[in-house]
Amino acid sequence: MKNNKRNTHQYTQQVNQLLPYFNTDMFEEHLIETTSTLPSSAKLSIKMEIKRLSEPCDKGIDLRGRVIDECRKYIIDGKTLWMNDTCLNYFMSREPIYKSRFTQGLKEEILSLIKPNELSHLVDDPIKNNEKPWLRASFFEYQNSFVRKESRYKLVSAITAVNQSGKILHATSLDISKSGLKIKVSSKYDYQLDDILQIYFFSSPNINELSKIDNAYAYRVVRIGEYSHSKNYISLGLAAVDDYSVVINSINKKNSDPQNKLIEESGGKMNSLKMNTLQSYISKNNSSLTLFLNNDIIQYVYLNHNNSQIWHYWLDDNSTSYLDQIISGKKHELLIKHKEINIYCFSYYDVERKYYFCVTDKELIEDDLLLAWQLSAPHDTWRIFKVRLKEIKENTKKIHVKNINSISHMVTIDDITNTSTKDDYLFNQLSHKNTENLNKYTIFERKSRQIKVIKSNETSVEGDELVNFLLENKKSTSYFLSKEKGRISVYTFFISQLTDFINHILIDKRKAVNLTLEAIYHEELIALLKQTCRKETTQYPQYIELYIGIFQVTRKKTKTLVKQPSDFASYQERREFIHNARTLGQFIALRNQIMPVRDILDSLQGPEVTALLVSASNKIRDFEQELSNLVGLGEISDITDEVLLRYK
């Protein structure tokens, strides 16, 4: 292969400045001005180089087999060029300089874009690069996942897309429906959710036509996924911005052929089945305890194996629930206002009666909060709960609810207690012990006398409807672990929205369609993942707390440090690390909770499975095998506010 290195002239800067003026009346004037401080020989040398670069090029370019992505044929200045999108867009940017002509200089510039031995680097060496690809995986969004329920058909065709910055992207359509389109594009460009792409359903070899076409269809990016056949491409799920009659009429014609519809829909339905199965398992097995309220009265609680510890914590010896204590009165007002609060509590017995001390930081001044910690933390029953409230709006109930009309709010409760840092709440001792201001936080007013327990392993009308809401209030990022042939890897992530700071940290900088645990890599975290994947592991969730400091090294470069509490020798060291991270960059505290996956194949059922067994039985069997390999479910939640309060 020839060396693609571009020739470097002694006066490259001056040559580039004068190129736009060559063969114009202003060239000599600018040449004299530019070379006035240079040696006398410079003027001739620069003029000769510009003339050489502006000479028409006799031969075209054929990059097929020399670059990793797709090349297409273009006719430029009468020459045939096979170029990828990168070279095409570079040509478009240099077109004014070379006056739309294919010259020797333009050819050299295009060839200089090709990396030497690019094809030999298709497979990276993860050991050599110190990378951990087994921690990376694609992700789904709970609420924004794009599921096209209407008919979709294969449309494998070359198309042209133009992004918001004007870059031309040559893509291949994969399938189409009335509401959307799925395409394959080069992974070299940066794609973001909600970007608008102008789609042209043809690809022209004439470069001059690209700036003249006006029959574009606007589509919004709603899903970014991997392309299974090559890492050099990604798939984009696009939603139509408007109703396009031309597309709809074509789809309606295809609808008249039931056999065609069955064959073409199976791939899309299979993807939806995968997402829904995994999402259903998360709903029924996540560690958050979910309550459904009628204003401030608890009507339903959704109970599963992983959140039962929270439920039982709030029961006395007679199975009376004390959950009212954290969602009524002042705390209910705070939840309505802030949507999220941290609860500090412990339980104790007095004359054979059980009491709960329960307070949030938003109710107390600093000294009273420190005193509350000193009274609570020494107890074995000390707990910290993060409580979130979300209003269930009427239009949402109309979609999901037919038999339950009285619920108005949903509350999720997460246990974020870290027993290893209990002493940190006792570090700042107060000299006075006046507890009068705290006495009122043990008072219990029971309002919810008929709480109906909905169990995840039991079928009920209410349970089937309430499960639709369980992920509405979820703020954590979930992921599945797979184990195949003794090797562990992340199977996929589920997120609330990509803009959450957690996911901003987890995004894979190499490939934006992926998230990766590499960003929060810690040896103890990896040990916890491996422990969870063993057959003899505990049935209950295990957790690790991580402190992440993102330090600004230069204007464009950052350094990330990931620590856990035991990495520091003392309270002061933990506090200093957090202070420095906030002063010199950014700080976030995460709680990574991991639990074993059990009986996930039970989630793969329903009429959609039965239908696909007819049209896509092999895909169903493959997915069953993938599910049987899943061994762990992780949840990463942001606990920064509570940690900052602890080390204030």
C-alpha positions in Angstrom: 0.0 0.0 0.0 1.3 3.4 -0.9 2.2 5.9 1.8 -0.7 8.3 2.1 1.3 11.0 4.0 0.6 14.4 2.5 3.5 16.3 1.1 4.7 19.1 3.4 5.9 22.2 1.8 8.3 24.6 3.4 5.7 27.4 3.3 2.6 25.3 3.9 0.8 28.1 5.9 1.3 30.6 3.1 0.3 28.1 0.4 -3.0 27.4 2.2 -3.7 31.1 2.6 -3.2 31.8 -1.1 -4.9 28.7 -2.6 -8.4 30.3 -2.7 -7.1 33.3 -4.8 -5.3 31.2 -7.4 -6.5 32.0 -11.0 -8.2 35.2 -9.8 -7.3 38.9 -10.3 -6.4 39.2 -6.6 -3.8 36.4 -6.5 -0.7 38.5 -7.3 -1.6 41.2 -4.8 -2.1 38.7 -2.0 1.1 36.8 -3.1 3.2 40.0 -2.7 1.6 40.8 0.6 2.1 37.3 2.0 5.7 36.9 0.9 6.9 40.4 1.8 8.9 39.3 4.9 10.1 36.0 3.3 13.3 35.4 1.3 13.1 36.4 -2.4 13.1 32.7 -3.4 10.0 32.0 -1.4 7.7 33.8 -3.8 8.6 31.5 -6.7 8.5 28.4 -4.5 5.1 29.2 -3.2 3.7 30.0 -6.6 5.0 26.7 -8.1 3.5 24.7 -5.2 0.1 26.3 -5.6 0.2 25.7 -9.3 1.0 22.0 -8.7 -1.8 21.6 -6.2 -4.3 23.2 -8.5 -3.4 20.9 -11.5 -6.3 18.7 -12.5 -5.9 15.1 -11.4 -5.9 12.5 -14.1 -7.0 9.6 -12.0 -9.8 9.2 -9.4 -9.6 7.6 -6.0 -10.7 4.2 -5.0 -10.7 3.6 -1.2 -12.5 0.3 -1.2 -10.5 -2.1 0.9 -8.4 0.7 2.3 -10.9 2.0 4.9 -13.0 0.1 7.4 -16.4 1.7 6.5 -18.5 1.6 3.4 -17.4 3.5 0.2 -19.8 4.8 -2.4 -19.3 6.0 -6.0 -19.3 9.7 -6.8 -18.7 11.6 -10.0 -16.6 14.7 -9.3 -15.2 16.9 -12.1 -15.7 14.0 -14.5 -13.7 11.6 -12.3 -15.0 8.5 -10.6 -14.3 8.5 -6.9 -15.0 5.7 -4.3 -15.0 7.4 -0.9 -16.4 6.9 2.6 -18.5 9.5 4.4 -15.4 11.0 6.1 -13.7 11.8 2.9 -16.9 13.0 1.2 -17.6 15.5 4.0 -14.0 16.7 3.9 -14.3 17.3 0.1 -17.5 19.3 0.7 -15.7 21.5 3.2 -12.8 22.1 0.8 -15.0 22.6 -2.3 -14.8 26.4 -2.2 -11.0 26.3 -2.0 -10.6 24.1 -5.1 -13.6 25.6 -6.9 -15.4 22.2 -7.2 -12.6 20.7 -9.2 -10.8 17.5 -8.5 -7.1 18.6 -8.3 -3.8 17.0 -7.2 -3.9 19.0 -4.0 -7.4 17.8 -3.1 -6.5 14.2 -3.9 -3.5 14.4 -1.5 -5.6 15.9 1.2 -8.2 13.2 0.9 -5.6 10.4 1.0 -3.9 12.0 4.0 -7.2 11.3 5.9 -6.6 7.5 5.6 -4.8 6.2 8.6 -1.8 3.9 7.8 -2.6 0.2 8.2 -6.2 1.1 9.2 -7.5 -2.3 8.3 -4.9 -4.1 10.5 -6.4 -2.4 13.5 -9.9 -3.7 13.2 -9.4 -5.9 16.2 -8.1 -4.1 19.3 -6.0 -6.0 21.8 -7.8 -5.4 25.1 -4.8 -6.5 27.2 -2.3 -4.3 25.3 -4.7 -1.3 25.7 -5.6 -2.1 29.3 -9.2 -2.1 28.3 -12.1 -4.2 29.7 -14.6 -4.8 26.9 -16.5 -7.3 29.1 -17.7 -4.3 31.2 -19.3 -2.6 28.2 -22.8 -3.1 26.7 -25.6 -1.3 24.9 -28.5 0.3 26.8 -32.2 0.8 26.8 -34.2 3.7 28.1 -37.2 2.9 30.3 -39.5 5.6 29.1 -38.0 6.7 25.8 -37.4 3.3 24.3 -38.9 3.4 20.9 -41.3 0.5 20.3 -43.1 0.6 17.0 -46.2 -1.5 17.5 -47.5 -1.1 13.9 -46.4 -3.1 10.9 -42.8 -2.7 9.8 -41.2 -4.0 6.6 -37.7 -4.6 5.4 -36.4 -1.7 3.3 -32.7 -2.5 2.5 -31.8 0.5 0.4 -29.0 3.1 0.2 -30.2 6.4 1.6 -28.7 9.8 2.3 -29.0 11.5 5.7 -27.9 15.0 6.7 -27.4 15.9 10.3 -27.9 19.2 12.1 -24.4 20.4 11.4 -24.7 19.7 7.7 -22.7 16.5 7.6 -23.7 14.1 4.8 -24.1 10.6 6.1 -24.6 7.8 3.7 -26.7 5.1 5.4 -28.6 1.9 4.6 -32.2 1.6 5.7 -33.1 -1.7 7.5 -36.8 -1.4 8.0 -39.6 1.1 7.8 -43.1 1.7 9.4 -45.6 4.4 9.4 -44.1 6.0 12.5 -40.4 5.3 12.1 -37.3 4.0 10.3 -34.3 1.9 11.3 -31.0 2.7 9.5 -27.4 1.5 9.6 -24.8 4.3 9.7 -21.1 4.7 10.2 -20.0 4.7 13.9 -17.4 7.4 13.3 -19.8 10.2 13.9 -21.4 11.4 17.2 -25.1 10.8 17.5 -27.3 12.0 20.3 -30.9 11.2 21.2 -33.4 13.7 19.8 -31.1 14.8 17.0 -33.0 15.6 13.8 -31.8 13.9 10.6 -33.0 14.9 7.1 -33.6 11.6 5.3 -33.4 11.3 1.5 -34.6 7.9 0.2 -32.0 7.7 -2.6 -28.3 8.1 -3.0 -26.9 10.2 -5.9 -23.5 9.6 -7.4 -23.4 13.1 -8.6 -21.9 15.3 -5.9 -23.5 18.4 -7.3 -27.0 17.0 -6.7 -26.6 16.6 -3.0 -27.0 20.4 -2.3 -30.0 20.7 -4.6 -32.4 17.9 -3.3 -35.3 19.2 -1.4 -37.6 16.2 -0.8 -36.2 15.4 2.6 -38.1 13.7 5.4 -37.3 14.8 9.0 -36.7 12.0 11.5 -35.8 12.2 15.2 -33.2 9.9 16.7 -34.9 7.9 19.5 -32.7 4.9 19.8 -29.0 4.3 19.4 -27.9 0.7 19.2 -25.1 -1.6 18.1 -25.1 -3.1 14.7 -24.7 -6.8 15.2 -22.7 -7.6 12.1 -19.9 -5.0 12.4 -18.5 -2.7 15.1 -17.8 -0.1 12.4 -21.6 0.7 12.1 -24.4 1.4 14.5 -28.1 1.3 14.1 -30.4 4.3 14.7 -34.0 4.1 15.5 -35.8 7.1 14.0 -39.2 8.5 14.7 -41.0 10.4 11.9 -41.4 14.1 12.9 -44.6 14.4 10.7 -47.0 12.1 9.0 -45.6 11.4 5.6 -48.4 10.5 3.2 -46.0 8.9 0.6 -44.5 6.6 3.2 -47.9 5.8 4.7 -49.5 5.0 1.4 -46.7 2.6 0.6 -47.1 0.9 4.0 -50.8 0.6 3.5 -50.3 -1.3 0.2 -48.0 -3.7 1.9 -50.6 -4.3 4.7 -52.8 -6.1 2.2 -50.3 -9.0 2.1 -50.7 -10.9 5.5 -47.8 -13.3 4.7 -45.4 -10.5 4.0 -46.5 -8.7 7.2 -45.8 -11.8 9.3 -42.3 -12.3 7.9 -41.2 -8.7 8.1 -42.5 -7.9 11.6 -40.7 -10.8 13.4 -37.4 -9.0 13.7 -38.9 -5.9 15.3 -41.2 -7.8 17.5 -38.2 -9.9 18.7 -36.4 -6.8 19.8 -39.4 -5.5 21.6 -39.8 -8.9 23.3 -36.3 -8.8 24.6 -36.6 -5.3 26.0 -40.0 -6.0 27.6 -38.9 -9.3 29.1 -35.8 -7.7 30.8 -37.8 -4.7 31.9 -40.5 -6.9 33.4 -37.9 -8.8 35.4 -36.4 -5.5 36.7 -39.9 -4.3 37.7 -40.7 -7.5 39.7 -37.3 -7.9 41.3 -35.8 -4.5 42.0 -34.8 -3.7 45.5 -37.0 -0.6 45.9 -40.1 -0.9 48.0 -43.0 0.7 46.1 -46.1 2.2 47.8 -49.2 3.4 46.0 -51.1 6.2 47.9 -54.4 8.0 47.9 -53.0 11.4 48.9 -51.1 10.5 52.1 -52.8 7.1 52.8 -51.1 3.9 51.7 -53.4 1.6 49.7 -51.0 -0.8 48.1 -47.5 -2.1 48.6 -45.6 -4.1 45.9 -43.6 -6.9 47.5 -40.9 -9.1 46.1 -38.0 -11.2 47.3 -35.4 -8.3 47.1 -37.4 -5.5 48.8 -39.1 -7.6 51.5 -36.4 -6.6 54.1 -37.6 -2.9 53.9 -41.2 -4.0 54.3 -40.5 -6.2 57.4 -38.3 -3.4 58.9 -41.4 -1.3 59.3 -43.6 -4.0 60.9 -44.0 -4.4 64.7 -44.5 -7.8 66.4 -48.2 -7.7 65.5 -47.4 -7.1 61.8 -48.7 -3.5 62.1 -47.0 -1.3 59.5 -45.4 1.9 60.6 -44.7 3.1 57.1 -47.1 6.0 57.7 -44.4 7.6 59.9 -42.3 8.4 56.9 -44.9 9.7 54.4 -47.5 11.6 56.5 -47.6 15.0 58.2 -44.5 17.2 57.7 -42.7 14.5 55.7 -45.5 14.3 53.2 -45.3 18.0 52.7 -41.6 17.8 52.2 -42.1 15.0 49.7 -44.6 17.0 47.7 -42.2 20.0 47.7 -38.8 18.3 47.1 -40.0 14.9 45.5 -37.1 13.2 47.3 -35.9 13.1 50.9 -33.4 11.1 53.0 -34.9 9.5 56.2 -32.7 8.6 59.2 -34.3 6.2 61.7 -34.0 3.4 64.2 -36.5 1.3 66.1 -36.5 0.4 69.8 -38.8 -1.1 72.5 -40.3 0.7 75.5 -42.5 -1.4 77.9 -42.9 -4.1 75.2 -44.1 -1.6 72.6 -42.1 -0.9 69.5 -41.3 2.7 68.5 -39.6 4.3 65.6 -37.5 7.4 65.6 -37.7 8.9 62.2 -36.4 12.2 60.9 -35.2 13.9 57.7 -32.4 16.5 57.4 -34.9 19.0 56.0 -36.7 19.1 59.3 -33.8 19.9 61.6 -31.1 22.5 62.1 -27.5 21.2 61.8 -26.9 20.7 65.6 -30.2 18.8 66.0 -29.3 16.6 63.0 -25.9 15.8 64.5 -27.6 14.9 67.8 -30.1 12.7 65.9 -27.2 10.8 64.3 -25.5 10.4 67.7 -28.7 8.9 69.2 -29.5 6.7 66.2 -26.3 5.4 64.6 -25.2 3.2 67.6 -28.3 1.1 67.3 -28.4 -2.1 65.3 -31.7 -1.0 63.8 -30.2 2.2 62.4 -31.2 2.8 58.8 -31.0 5.4 56.1 -33.8 5.4 53.4 -34.0 7.5 50.3 -37.7 8.2 49.7 -39.1 9.5 46.3 -42.6 10.6 45.4 -44.2 10.8 42.0 -47.7 12.0 41.1 -49.7 9.6 39.0 -51.5 11.8 36.5 -55.0 11.1 35.2 -53.9 10.6 31.6 -51.3 8.0 32.7 -54.0 6.2 34.7 -56.3 6.0 31.7 -53.6 4.1 29.8 -52.6 1.6 32.6 -55.5 1.4 35.0 -59.0 0.0 34.6 -59.7 -1.5 38.0 -57.9 1.0 40.3 -58.9 4.6 40.3 -58.1 5.8 43.8 -54.3 6.0 43.6 -52.8 9.5 43.3 -49.1 9.0 44.1 -46.4 6.5 44.0 -43.6 6.3 46.6 -40.3 4.3 46.2 -38.2 3.6 49.3 -34.5 2.5 48.9 -32.3 1.4 51.8 -29.0 3.2 51.3 -27.5 2.3 54.8 -23.8 1.7 54.8 -22.9 -0.1 58.1 -19.1 0.3 57.4 -19.4 4.1 57.7 -21.6 4.2 60.8 -18.9 5.8 62.9 -18.6 8.7 60.5 -22.0 9.9 61.7 -20.6 10.0 65.3 -17.4 11.9 64.5 -18.6 15.4 65.3 -19.7 15.0 68.9 -21.9 17.6 70.5 -21.3 18.7 74.1 -25.0 19.1 74.9 -27.5 16.3 74.8 -30.8 18.2 74.9 -33.2 15.9 73.0 -36.4 17.8 73.6 -36.6 18.9 69.9 -36.3 15.3 68.8 -39.1 13.8 70.9 -41.8 14.5 68.4 -40.1 12.4 65.8 -41.2 9.2 67.6 -44.9 10.0 67.4 -46.8 7.6 65.2 -50.2 8.5 63.7 -51.6 5.5 61.8 -53.7 6.5 58.8 -53.3 3.5 56.5 -55.2 0.7 58.2 -55.9 -1.4 55.2 -52.7 -1.8 53.2 -53.1 -4.4 50.5 -49.9 -6.3 49.8 -49.4 -7.2 46.2 -46.8 -10.0 45.8 -44.7 -10.3 42.6 -45.1 -14.1 42.6 -48.9 -14.0 42.8 -51.3 -13.2 40.0 -53.9 -10.5 40.7 -55.8 -7.9 38.8 -54.3 -5.0 40.8 -50.8 -6.4 40.5 -51.0 -6.7 36.7 -52.0 -3.0 36.6 -49.6 -1.6 39.2 -46.5 -3.3 37.8 -46.8 -0.9 34.8 -45.9 2.0 37.1 -43.0 0.4 39.0 -40.3 1.9 36.7 -42.0 5.4 36.4 -40.1 6.7 39.4 -36.9 4.8 39.0 -33.8 7.0 39.0 -31.1 4.3 39.2 -29.2 2.6 36.3 -29.7 -1.1 36.1 -27.6 -3.7 34.3 -27.6 -7.5 33.8 -24.5 -9.7 34.1 -24.1 -12.8 31.9 -21.9 -15.8 32.5 -21.0 -18.0 29.5 -18.2 -20.6 29.5 -17.0 -19.3 32.9 -16.6 -15.7 31.7 -18.6 -12.8 33.2 -19.7 -9.9 31.1 -22.3 -7.1 31.2 -25.2 -8.1 29.0 -27.1 -4.8 28.8 -28.0 -1.6 30.7 -31.4 0.0 31.5 -31.5 3.7 32.2 -34.1 6.4 33.1 -32.5 9.0 30.8 -29.1 9.5 29.3 -28.7 13.0 30.7 -28.6 11.7 34.3 -25.1 12.4 35.7 -24.6 8.7 36.5 -25.0 7.9 32.8 -22.8 10.8 31.8 -20.0 9.1 33.7 -20.8 5.6 32.4 -21.0 6.6 28.7 -18.4 4.8 26.6 -16.2 7.5 25.1 -15.1 5.1 22.3 -18.7 4.2 21.3 -21.6 6.4 22.5 -24.1 3.7 22.0 -22.7 1.8 25.0 -22.3 2.3 28.7 -19.4 0.8 30.6 -18.5 0.0 34.2 -14.9 0.8 33.3 -15.7 4.3 34.3 -16.3 3.3 37.9 -13.8 0.4 38.0 -12.6 -0.6 41.4 -11.2 -4.0 42.4 -13.7 -4.4 45.2 -16.6 -3.8 42.7 -15.3 -6.5 40.4 -14.9 -8.9 43.3 -18.5 -8.2 44.3 -19.7 -8.9 40.7 -17.8 -12.2 40.6 -19.1 -13.2 44.0 -22.7 -12.6 43.0 -22.3 -14.8 40.0 -21.3 -17.8 42.0 -24.0 -20.5 42.5 -23.6 -20.6 46.2 -24.0 -16.8 46.7 -26.5 -15.2 49.1 -30.0 -14.7 47.8 -30.1 -11.0 49.0 -28.6 -7.9 47.4 -25.0 -7.0 48.2 -23.7 -3.4 47.8 -20.6 -1.3 47.6 -20.3 2.5 48.0 -18.1 4.4 45.6 -16.7 7.9 45.8 -15.7 9.3 42.4 -13.6 12.4 41.9 -13.3 13.9 38.5 -10.3 16.3 38.5 -9.6 18.8 35.7 -6.0 18.3 34.7 -6.0 20.5 31.6 -8.7 22.4 29.7 -9.6 19.3 27.8 -8.3 16.5 29.9 -9.7 15.1 33.2 -8.5 12.4 35.6 -11.0 10.2 37.4 -10.3 8.6 40.8 -12.7 5.9 42.1 -12.5 5.1 45.8 -14.5 3.2 48.4 -14.7 4.2 52.1 -12.2 1.6 53.2 -9.5 3.1 50.9 -9.2 5.9 53.4 -7.7 5.6 56.8 -10.0 8.0 58.6 -13.0 10.2 58.5 -10.8 13.2 57.8 -9.2 11.6 54.7 -12.6 10.8 53.3 -13.8 14.3 53.9 -10.7 15.8 52.4 -11.0 13.7 49.2 -14.6 14.9 48.7 -13.7 18.5 49.4 -10.8 18.4 46.9 -12.9 16.8 44.2 -15.6 19.4 44.6 -13.1 22.2 44.6 -10.9 21.1 41.7 -13.5 19.3 39.6 -16.6 17.2 40.3 -17.7 14.7 42.9 -20.4 12.0 42.8 -21.1 9.2 45.3 -22.7 6.0 43.9 -24.2 2.9 45.5 -23.8 -0.2 43.4 -26.1 -2.9 44.5 -26.0 -6.4 42.9 -28.3 -9.3 43.4 -28.4 -12.8 41.8 -30.9 -13.4 38.9 -33.4 -16.2 39.6 -36.0 -17.8 37.3 -35.8 -15.1 34.7 -37.2 -17.5 32.1 -40.6 -17.1 33.9 -40.7 -13.5 32.5 -40.6 -14.9 28.9 -44.3 -15.7 28.4 -47.5 -14.3 26.9 -49.2 -14.2 23.5 -46.3 -12.3 21.8 -44.0 -15.3 22.6 -46.6 -17.7 21.3 -46.9 -15.7 18.0 -43.1 -15.5 17.5 -42.7 -19.3 18.1 -44.4 -19.6 14.7 -42.5 -17.0 12.7 -39.2 -16.8 14.6 -38.7 -20.0 16.7 -34.9 -20.0 16.2 -34.7 -16.5 17.6 -36.8 -17.4 20.6 -34.6 -20.3 21.4 -31.5 -18.2 21.1 -33.0 -15.6 23.4 -33.9 -18.3 25.9 -30.3 -19.3 26.0 -29.2 -15.7 26.5 -31.6 -15.4 29.4 -30.4 -18.7 31.0 -26.9 -17.2 31.0 -27.9 -14.2 33.1 -26.6 -14.4 36.6 -26.8 -10.9 38.2 -28.9 -7.8 38.3 -27.1 -4.6 39.3 -28.4 -1.2 40.3 -26.3 2.0 40.4 -27.9 4.9 42.3 -26.8 8.4 43.1 -26.4 9.0 46.8 -24.3 12.2 46.5 -26.6 14.4 48.5 -26.5 12.1 51.5 -22.8 11.6 51.4 -22.2 15.3 51.2 -24.3 15.8 54.3 -22.4 13.1 56.1 -19.0 14.8 55.4 -20.1 18.4 55.5 
